[in-house]
Amino acid sequence: MLDILTNLANQTAFATLDWKNYVMILVSFVFLYLAIVKGFEPLLLVPIAFGMFLSNMFPSIIQEGGLLHYFYLLDEWSILPSLIFLGVGAMTDFGPLIANPKSFLLGAAAQFGIYVAYFLAIAMGFTGKEAAAISIIGGADGPTSIFLAGKLGMGGTLMGPIAVAAYSYMALVPVIQPPIMKLLTTDKERRIKMPQLRQVTKLEKILFPVVVTLVVVLVLPTTAPLIGMLMLGNLFRESGVVKQLTETASNALMYIVVILLGTSVGATTTAETFLKMSTLKIVLLGFVAFIFATAAGVLFGKLMCLATKGKVNPLIGSAGVSAVPMAARVSQKVGAEYDPTNFLLMNAMGPNVAGVVGTAVAAGTFLAIFNIS
């Protein structure tokens, strides 16, 4: 009987876990608190936090043969991030970007943070591939961060910390961006009212995903998985002839993929892989990248404001990061604080959706640099 009880005791998690595992379990509780109580991106943080919780109590769940190991392979093979882009495309209206093509410039400017973080990461001792995988956090785009990390072979080392940092900063967009936006703009600039965007025709909306795919993929073939899926989802939406596919891609499929991706990514953050000095560096670099991305978008917005003699509100430049539609809502919220009648949301959606394309292009550029298809 004593042997049986001893064997049972040795099979419990208490017998195998150390203090690092308990620290990670505590971190998972913090993420659950932020998601459930504070409402910070609960669709992402709840599965990520619970995956972290599970893997630090039962590490075998993410190891070969474990349930989440097979979910995680779909991340490494770039399947789940690409399917996320399919769903994003099916939910996104590119009309504001089509109506104001200059928004592409704001979306491009906001990618500056990615390249700043890349060179800083190299200066901090990371390899070129590691730096590229880390830097994409600056685009505030979780799926692209996972896609690039997997393609660059960071799956067993850095993907977990990179993905958690990227999704954390996506969730904290409403907290991080406003102080930067207010710091870099004047009261007068924040009160600028922008004209209503023109009505975009159905033909323009149908041609847009085809033309963007043609141009971007011909110039940078490595972007095909992300840009192709993004634009396919948008073509489903705008064609109007495949309602069932649009609904599936933007609802059922999207939520299934979020569950699989979030839980498996969270499960990679075991104590052995997460509690390292490199993780702290990744979190710091991601924060710096996000600050520079937001600042670059706002400053370019100020430049456009000057060039158009006050017709562009610089606040919409902050929406050039990929967090759709949260970043655009933040632009609207900050503008409305200074003038409740100011409606910037649709003008901010242009840079916001341009940022999704811009971050995918940045990821494709890194893949081309390292000759990875």
C-alpha positions as CSV (number, residue, x, y, z in Angstrom):
1,M,0.0,0.0,0.0
2,L,2.9,2.4,0.9
3,D,4.5,1.7,-2.5
4,I,1.2,2.5,-4.3
5,L,0.7,5.7,-2.4
6,T,4.3,6.7,-3.1
7,N,3.9,6.0,-6.8
8,L,0.7,8.1,-6.9
9,A,2.4,10.9,-5.1
10,N,5.3,10.8,-7.6
11,Q,2.8,11.1,-10.4
12,T,1.3,14.3,-9.2
13,A,2.5,17.7,-10.6
14,F,3.7,18.7,-7.1
15,A,6.5,16.1,-7.4
16,T,7.8,17.4,-10.7
17,L,7.3,21.2,-10.7
18,D,9.8,23.7,-9.4
19,W,9.5,27.4,-8.5
20,K,9.9,28.5,-12.1
21,N,6.7,26.6,-13.1
22,Y,4.8,28.3,-10.3
23,V,6.0,31.7,-11.5
24,M,4.7,30.9,-15.0
25,I,1.4,29.7,-13.6
26,L,1.2,33.1,-11.8
27,V,1.9,34.9,-15.1
28,S,-0.9,32.9,-16.7
29,F,-3.2,34.2,-14.0
30,V,-2.2,37.7,-14.7
31,F,-3.0,37.3,-18.4
32,L,-6.4,35.8,-17.5
33,Y,-7.1,38.7,-15.2
34,L,-6.2,41.2,-18.0
35,A,-8.4,39.3,-20.4
36,I,-11.5,38.6,-18.2
37,V,-11.5,41.5,-15.8
38,K,-9.9,44.3,-17.9
39,G,-11.2,43.1,-21.3
40,F,-7.8,43.3,-23.0
41,E,-8.2,41.2,-26.2
42,P,-9.9,38.3,-24.4
43,L,-10.3,36.3,-27.6
44,L,-6.5,36.0,-27.8
45,L,-5.4,36.2,-24.2
46,V,-7.8,33.7,-22.7
47,P,-6.5,30.7,-24.9
48,I,-2.9,31.9,-24.6
49,A,-3.1,32.2,-20.8
50,F,-4.8,28.8,-20.4
51,G,-2.3,27.2,-22.7
52,M,0.5,28.6,-20.5
53,F,-1.3,27.4,-17.4
54,L,-1.7,23.9,-18.8
55,S,1.9,23.4,-20.1
56,N,3.5,24.6,-16.8
57,M,1.5,22.1,-14.8
58,F,1.8,19.3,-17.4
59,P,4.8,19.9,-19.7
60,S,4.2,16.7,-21.7
61,I,1.1,18.3,-23.3
62,I,3.4,20.4,-25.6
63,Q,6.0,17.7,-26.1
64,E,5.9,15.2,-29.0
65,G,2.9,13.0,-28.5
66,G,1.0,15.6,-26.5
67,L,-2.2,17.1,-27.7
68,L,-0.9,20.7,-28.0
69,H,2.2,19.6,-29.8
70,Y,0.2,18.8,-32.9
71,F,-1.7,22.1,-32.7
72,Y,1.7,23.8,-32.4
73,L,3.0,22.1,-35.6
74,L,0.3,24.0,-37.4
75,D,1.9,27.2,-36.2
76,E,5.4,26.1,-37.3
77,W,4.1,25.1,-40.7
78,S,2.5,28.6,-41.0
79,I,-0.9,27.1,-41.5
80,L,-2.8,28.8,-38.6
81,P,-1.3,32.3,-39.2
82,S,-2.3,32.1,-42.8
83,L,-5.8,31.0,-41.9
84,I,-6.1,33.9,-39.5
85,F,-5.3,36.2,-42.4
86,L,-8.0,34.6,-44.4
87,G,-10.5,35.4,-41.7
88,V,-9.1,39.0,-41.3
89,G,-9.6,39.5,-45.0
90,A,-13.2,38.3,-44.9
91,M,-13.9,40.7,-42.0
92,T,-12.1,43.8,-43.4
93,D,-13.5,46.6,-45.5
94,F,-10.7,48.0,-47.6
95,G,-13.0,50.8,-48.7
96,P,-11.3,53.6,-46.6
97,L,-7.9,52.7,-48.0
98,I,-9.2,52.6,-51.6
99,A,-11.0,55.9,-51.1
100,N,-7.8,57.5,-49.8
101,P,-4.7,55.7,-51.2
102,K,-2.4,58.1,-49.4
103,S,-3.2,56.1,-46.3
104,F,-0.7,53.5,-47.7
105,L,2.0,56.0,-46.8
106,L,0.9,56.2,-43.2
107,G,0.8,52.4,-43.0
108,A,4.3,52.2,-44.4
109,A,5.6,54.8,-42.0
110,A,4.4,52.8,-39.0
111,Q,6.6,49.9,-40.1
112,F,9.6,52.0,-39.1
113,G,9.5,50.5,-35.7
114,I,10.1,47.0,-37.1
115,Y,13.4,48.0,-38.7
116,V,14.5,50.0,-35.6
117,A,13.9,46.9,-33.4
118,Y,15.8,44.7,-36.0
119,F,19.0,46.7,-35.7
120,L,18.6,47.1,-31.9
121,A,18.2,43.3,-31.6
122,I,21.4,42.7,-33.5
123,A,23.2,45.2,-31.3
124,M,21.9,43.3,-28.2
125,G,23.5,40.0,-29.5
126,F,20.7,38.3,-31.4
127,T,21.4,36.7,-34.8
128,G,20.0,38.2,-38.0
129,K,17.2,35.7,-38.1
130,E,16.4,36.0,-34.4
131,A,16.4,39.8,-34.8
132,A,14.0,39.7,-37.8
133,A,11.6,37.4,-35.9
134,I,11.6,39.7,-32.9
135,S,11.4,43.0,-34.8
136,I,8.0,42.1,-36.4
137,I,6.4,42.6,-33.0
138,G,6.6,46.3,-33.8
139,G,3.8,45.8,-36.3
140,A,1.4,44.8,-33.5
141,D,0.5,41.7,-35.5
142,G,0.5,38.4,-33.7
143,P,-0.2,36.0,-36.7
144,T,2.6,37.6,-38.7
145,S,5.0,37.3,-35.8
146,I,4.2,33.6,-35.5
147,F,4.4,33.1,-39.3
148,L,7.9,34.7,-39.5
149,A,9.2,33.0,-36.4
150,G,8.2,29.7,-37.8
151,K,9.6,30.3,-41.2
152,L,12.9,31.5,-39.7
153,G,13.3,28.3,-37.5
154,M,12.6,30.0,-34.2
155,G,9.9,27.4,-33.3
156,G,11.6,25.6,-30.5
157,T,13.3,28.7,-28.9
158,L,11.8,32.1,-29.4
159,M,8.4,31.7,-31.0
160,G,6.6,31.5,-27.6
161,P,8.0,34.7,-26.1
162,I,7.7,36.5,-29.4
163,A,4.0,35.5,-29.9
164,V,3.1,36.4,-26.3
165,A,4.9,39.7,-26.5
166,A,3.2,40.5,-29.9
167,Y,-0.3,39.6,-28.6
168,S,0.3,41.4,-25.3
169,Y,1.2,44.7,-27.1
170,M,-1.8,44.2,-29.4
171,A,-4.0,44.0,-26.3
172,L,-2.3,47.1,-24.8
173,V,-2.8,49.3,-27.8
174,P,-5.4,51.5,-26.0
175,V,-2.9,51.9,-23.1
176,I,0.4,52.5,-24.9
177,Q,-0.6,54.6,-27.9
178,P,-2.5,57.6,-26.5
179,P,0.4,59.1,-24.4
180,I,2.6,59.0,-27.5
181,M,0.0,60.5,-29.7
182,K,-0.7,63.3,-27.3
183,L,3.0,64.0,-26.8
184,L,3.8,64.4,-30.5
185,T,0.7,66.4,-31.5
186,T,-0.6,69.9,-30.6
187,D,-4.0,70.7,-29.4
188,K,-4.8,72.3,-32.7
189,E,-3.7,69.3,-34.7
190,R,-5.8,66.9,-32.6
191,R,-8.9,68.9,-33.3
192,I,-8.5,68.8,-37.1
193,K,-11.7,67.5,-38.8
194,M,-11.2,65.4,-41.9
195,P,-13.8,65.3,-44.7
196,Q,-16.0,62.3,-45.2
197,L,-14.4,59.7,-47.6
198,R,-15.9,59.2,-51.0
199,Q,-18.1,56.2,-51.8
200,V,-16.1,53.3,-53.2
201,T,-17.7,51.3,-56.0
202,K,-18.2,47.6,-55.9
203,L,-16.0,47.1,-58.9
204,E,-13.1,48.9,-57.1
205,K,-13.6,46.7,-54.0
206,I,-13.5,43.5,-56.2
207,L,-10.5,44.6,-58.2
208,F,-8.5,45.7,-55.1
209,P,-7.6,42.2,-53.7
210,V,-6.7,41.0,-57.2
211,V,-4.5,43.9,-58.0
212,V,-2.8,44.0,-54.6
213,T,-2.0,40.3,-54.8
214,L,-0.7,40.6,-58.3
215,V,1.6,43.5,-57.6
216,V,2.8,42.5,-54.1
217,V,3.4,38.8,-54.8
218,L,5.1,39.5,-58.2
219,V,7.5,41.9,-56.5
220,L,7.9,39.8,-53.3
221,P,6.8,36.2,-53.7
222,T,7.6,35.3,-50.1
223,T,4.5,37.3,-49.0
224,A,2.2,34.9,-50.9
225,P,0.9,32.9,-47.9
226,L,-0.1,36.0,-45.9
227,I,-1.1,38.5,-48.7
228,G,-2.7,35.7,-50.7
229,M,-4.9,34.5,-47.9
230,L,-5.8,38.1,-46.7
231,M,-6.9,39.1,-50.2
232,L,-8.7,35.8,-50.9
233,G,-10.8,36.4,-47.7
234,N,-11.5,39.9,-48.9
235,L,-12.5,38.7,-52.3
236,F,-15.0,36.3,-50.6
237,R,-16.4,39.4,-48.9
238,E,-16.6,41.8,-51.7
239,S,-17.6,39.5,-54.6
240,G,-21.0,38.9,-53.0
241,V,-21.4,35.5,-54.6
242,V,-19.9,33.3,-51.8
243,K,-21.8,34.4,-48.7
244,Q,-21.3,31.0,-47.1
245,L,-17.5,31.1,-47.5
246,T,-17.4,34.6,-46.2
247,E,-19.4,33.7,-43.1
248,T,-17.3,30.6,-42.5
249,A,-14.0,32.3,-42.9
250,S,-14.9,35.3,-40.7
251,N,-16.7,33.4,-38.0
252,A,-16.5,29.6,-37.4
253,L,-13.1,29.0,-39.0
254,M,-11.6,32.2,-37.6
255,Y,-12.6,31.3,-34.0
256,I,-11.5,27.7,-34.3
257,V,-8.1,28.8,-35.6
258,V,-7.8,31.4,-32.7
259,I,-8.5,28.6,-30.2
260,L,-5.8,26.3,-31.7
261,L,-3.3,29.0,-32.3
262,G,-3.7,30.8,-28.9
263,T,-3.7,27.7,-26.8
264,S,-0.7,26.1,-28.6
265,V,1.3,29.4,-28.5
266,G,0.6,29.8,-24.8
267,A,1.7,26.2,-24.2
268,T,5.1,27.0,-25.6
269,T,5.8,29.4,-22.8
270,T,7.1,26.8,-20.3
271,A,9.4,27.8,-17.5
272,E,12.4,26.4,-19.4
273,T,11.8,28.5,-22.5
274,F,10.3,31.6,-21.1
275,L,12.2,32.5,-17.9
276,K,15.4,33.6,-19.6
277,M,17.2,36.9,-20.1
278,S,16.4,36.6,-23.8
279,T,12.7,36.8,-23.0
280,L,13.2,40.0,-21.1
281,K,15.1,41.4,-24.1
282,I,12.3,40.4,-26.5
283,V,9.7,42.1,-24.4
284,L,11.8,45.2,-24.2
285,L,12.6,45.2,-27.9
286,G,8.9,44.7,-28.7
287,F,8.0,47.7,-26.6
288,V,10.6,49.9,-28.2
289,A,9.5,48.7,-31.7
290,F,5.8,49.5,-30.9
291,I,6.7,53.0,-29.6
292,F,8.7,53.8,-32.7
293,A,6.0,52.4,-34.9
294,T,3.4,54.6,-33.3
295,A,5.6,57.7,-33.3
296,A,6.7,57.2,-36.9
297,G,3.0,57.0,-38.0
298,V,2.1,60.2,-36.1
299,L,5.1,62.1,-37.3
300,F,4.4,61.2,-40.9
301,G,0.8,62.2,-40.2
302,K,2.1,65.6,-39.1
303,L,4.2,65.8,-42.3
304,M,1.0,65.1,-44.4
305,C,-0.9,67.7,-42.3
306,L,1.7,70.3,-43.3
307,A,1.8,69.2,-46.9
308,T,-2.0,69.4,-47.2
309,K,-2.2,72.7,-45.3
310,G,-4.1,71.2,-42.3
311,K,-6.4,68.7,-44.0
312,V,-4.9,65.6,-42.3
313,N,-5.3,64.9,-38.6
314,P,-1.9,63.4,-37.5
315,L,-3.7,61.1,-35.0
316,I,-4.7,58.8,-37.7
317,G,-1.0,58.0,-38.4
318,S,-0.9,55.9,-35.2
319,A,-3.4,53.5,-36.7
320,G,-0.7,52.4,-39.2
321,V,0.1,49.4,-37.0
322,S,-1.7,46.2,-37.8
323,A,-4.0,45.9,-34.8
324,V,-7.3,46.1,-36.7
325,P,-9.6,47.7,-35.9
326,M,-8.3,48.6,-32.4
327,A,-5.7,51.1,-33.5
328,A,-8.2,53.0,-35.6
329,R,-10.6,53.1,-32.6
330,V,-7.8,54.6,-30.5
331,S,-7.3,57.4,-33.1
332,Q,-11.0,58.0,-32.9
333,K,-11.1,58.0,-29.1
334,V,-8.2,60.4,-28.7
335,G,-9.6,62.8,-31.3
336,A,-13.0,62.7,-29.6
337,E,-11.5,63.7,-26.3
338,Y,-10.6,67.1,-27.7
339,D,-13.7,67.5,-29.9
340,P,-16.6,65.1,-29.3
341,T,-18.0,66.0,-32.8
342,N,-14.8,64.9,-34.5
343,F,-15.2,61.5,-36.3
344,L,-11.9,60.1,-37.4
345,L,-12.7,56.3,-37.4
346,M,-13.2,55.8,-41.1
347,N,-10.2,58.0,-42.0
348,A,-8.1,56.0,-39.5
349,M,-9.2,52.7,-41.0
350,G,-7.2,53.4,-44.1
351,P,-3.8,53.4,-42.4
352,N,-4.9,50.6,-40.2
353,V,-5.7,48.1,-43.0
354,A,-2.6,49.4,-44.9
355,G,-0.6,48.5,-41.8
356,V,-1.7,44.8,-42.1
357,V,-0.4,44.8,-45.7
358,G,2.8,46.6,-44.6
359,T,3.6,44.2,-41.8
360,A,3.1,41.2,-44.2
361,V,5.4,42.9,-46.7
362,A,8.0,43.5,-44.0
363,A,7.9,39.8,-43.0
364,G,8.2,38.8,-46.7
365,T,11.2,41.2,-47.1
366,F,13.0,39.4,-44.2
367,L,12.3,36.0,-45.7
368,A,13.7,37.2,-49.0
369,I,16.8,38.6,-47.3
370,F,17.5,35.2,-45.7
371,N,16.5,33.4,-48.9
372,I,13.7,31.5,-47.3
373,S,10.6,30.6,-49.4
